[in-house]
Amino acid sequence: MAAKPPVPPFTRESATEKVRLAEDAWNTRDPERVALAYTADSRWRNRGEFVNGREEIVAFLTRKWTREQDYRLIKELWAFDGNRIAVRFAYECHDDSGNWYRSYGNENWEFDDEGLMRVRLASINDIPIREKDRKYHWPQGRRPDNHPGLTDLGL
């Protein structure tokens, strides 16, 4: 597998770049593309679900984005050290009944020497919101560079 720069050890600049690249990939909602950022034997804890390896990552993300429609995500660097990065995030989506949610969480990431994520530990809370209270209104896909981040949005 090819390296996925930036690679550890991370600096503030390279950790911030790694977080934005992850956000951009997840906003594609393309499970196959997203899975390529993880080691073949990557281990996840996502809420109460445990996922192991790329095949399970693809299946997990396929289920997720079938359920979570009009998904838009913002990630922000929280801390970094060596080959580890901690992020906080919030995303908005709706279910098939049109009920909107904002989900808040934290992730702890650990990378191999090639910059592939080998561990992802996520804790997430969902809050129902009204459609008029949404804060993410960019077209589906990558968040525009001029769109506010979590801190600027007061999240």
Phi, psi and omega per residue, in radians:
M1 nan 2.390 3.141
A2 -1.249 2.661 3.099
A3 -1.115 2.664 3.111
K4 -2.100 1.401 3.140
P5 -1.075 2.749 -0.076
P6 -1.243 2.689 -3.096
V7 -1.969 2.746 3.100
P8 -1.218 2.781 0.029
P9 -1.318 2.486 -3.047
F10 -1.499 2.535 2.927
T11 -1.801 3.014 3.075
R12 -0.993 -0.769 -3.119
E13 -1.122 -0.825 -3.093
S14 -1.256 -0.570 3.072
A15 -1.168 -0.731 3.101
T16 -1.084 -0.724 3.098
E17 -1.111 -0.741 -3.139
K18 -1.074 -0.702 3.130
V19 -1.124 -0.783 -3.131
R20 -1.154 -0.675 3.089
L21 -1.088 -0.684 3.091
A22 -1.133 -0.802 3.100
E23 -0.998 -0.842 -3.132
D24 -1.017 -0.767 -3.127
A25 -1.117 -0.825 -3.120
W26 -1.104 -0.573 3.133
N27 -1.259 -0.201 3.005
T28 -1.274 -0.422 -3.044
R29 0.985 0.627 3.115
D30 -1.915 1.716 -3.058
P31 -0.969 -0.705 -3.127
E32 -1.115 -0.761 3.132
R33 -1.141 -0.809 -3.120
V34 -1.060 -0.742 -3.077
A35 -1.067 -0.436 -3.123
L36 -1.215 -0.208 3.104
A37 -1.476 -0.057 -3.060
Y38 -1.982 2.648 3.072
T39 -1.135 2.757 -3.132
A40 -1.030 -0.494 3.140
D41 -1.941 0.460 -3.122
S42 -0.945 2.510 3.109
R43 -2.023 2.321 3.109
W44 -2.162 2.585 2.776
R45 -2.154 2.058 -3.139
N46 -2.171 1.855 -2.978
R47 1.003 -2.091 3.136
G48 -1.805 0.242 -3.101
E49 -1.864 2.432 3.125
F50 -1.954 2.243 -3.048
V51 -2.167 2.366 -3.119
N52 -2.301 2.073 3.048
G53 1.492 2.828 -3.047
R54 -1.078 -0.680 -3.124
E55 -1.058 -0.762 3.116
E56 -1.230 -0.568 3.082
I57 -1.082 -0.828 3.134
V58 -1.050 -0.787 3.136
A59 -1.107 -0.758 3.127
F60 -1.047 -0.874 -3.090
L61 -1.178 -0.585 3.081
T62 -1.088 -0.802 3.088
R63 -1.090 -0.789 -3.098
K64 -0.989 -0.926 -3.028
W65 -1.399 -0.155 2.939
T66 -1.315 -0.676 -3.118
R67 -1.399 -0.715 -3.041
E68 -1.749 1.632 -3.034
Q69 -1.549 2.664 -3.100
D70 0.939 0.669 -3.109
Y71 -1.129 2.260 3.028
R72 -2.426 2.360 -2.967
L73 -2.255 2.477 2.936
I74 -2.215 2.286 3.064
K75 -2.013 2.645 3.113
E76 -2.463 2.371 3.086
L77 -1.082 2.324 3.067
W78 -1.876 -0.838 -3.133
A79 -2.801 2.865 3.104
F80 -2.707 2.711 3.062
D81 -2.909 2.129 3.094
G82 1.038 -1.954 -3.123
N83 -1.838 0.324 -3.118
R84 -2.123 2.532 3.085
I85 -2.367 2.405 3.007
A86 -1.981 2.348 3.135
V87 -2.251 2.749 2.900
R88 -2.050 2.690 -3.070
F89 -2.649 2.866 2.958
A90 -2.580 2.445 3.044
Y91 -2.342 2.745 3.083
E92 -2.106 2.523 3.109
C93 -2.871 2.989 3.025
H94 -2.292 2.775 3.090
D95 -1.565 -3.094 -3.085
D96 -1.264 -0.109 3.043
S97 -1.696 0.004 3.125
G98 1.520 0.164 3.094
N99 -1.400 2.188 -3.097
W100 -1.605 2.611 3.123
Y101 -2.444 2.593 2.878
R102 -2.033 2.221 -3.134
S103 -1.947 2.242 -3.125
Y104 -1.937 2.557 3.097
G105 -2.941 3.110 3.090
N106 -2.288 2.520 3.073
E107 -2.270 2.479 2.972
N108 -1.983 2.221 -3.083
W109 -2.058 2.520 2.993
E110 -2.282 2.347 -3.041
F111 -1.996 2.672 2.984
D112 -1.478 -3.125 -3.083
D113 -1.157 -0.343 -3.137
E114 -1.579 0.022 3.130
G115 1.497 0.187 3.067
L116 -1.566 2.424 -3.111
M117 -1.352 2.195 3.134
R118 -1.838 -0.340 3.094
V119 -2.407 2.339 3.052
R120 -2.375 2.037 3.127
L121 -2.033 2.032 -3.042
A122 -2.124 2.312 3.001
S123 -2.047 2.249 -2.965
I124 -2.434 2.442 3.055
N125 -2.170 2.416 -3.127
D126 -1.881 2.375 3.103
I127 -2.178 2.167 3.049
P128 -1.158 2.421 3.079
I129 -2.307 2.778 3.022
R130 -1.459 2.621 -3.128
E131 -0.970 -0.654 -3.126
K132 -1.199 -0.248 3.132
D133 -1.664 0.066 3.077
R134 -1.062 2.600 3.115
K135 -2.040 -0.196 -3.075
Y136 -1.884 1.876 -3.051
H137 -2.160 0.217 -3.137
W138 -1.291 2.777 3.090
P139 -1.041 2.639 -3.125
Q140 -0.875 2.398 -3.135
G141 2.089 -2.677 -3.063
R142 -1.046 2.374 3.051
R143 -1.173 2.245 3.120
P144 -1.054 2.566 -3.116
D145 -1.020 -0.523 -3.106
N146 -1.557 0.032 3.103
H147 -1.380 2.373 -3.129
P148 -1.047 2.619 3.050
G149 -1.547 -3.000 -3.089
L150 -1.055 -0.852 -3.111
T151 -1.065 -0.801 -3.140
D152 -1.110 -0.516 3.114
L153 -1.480 -0.038 -3.123
G154 1.320 0.370 -3.136
L155 -1.747 nan nan
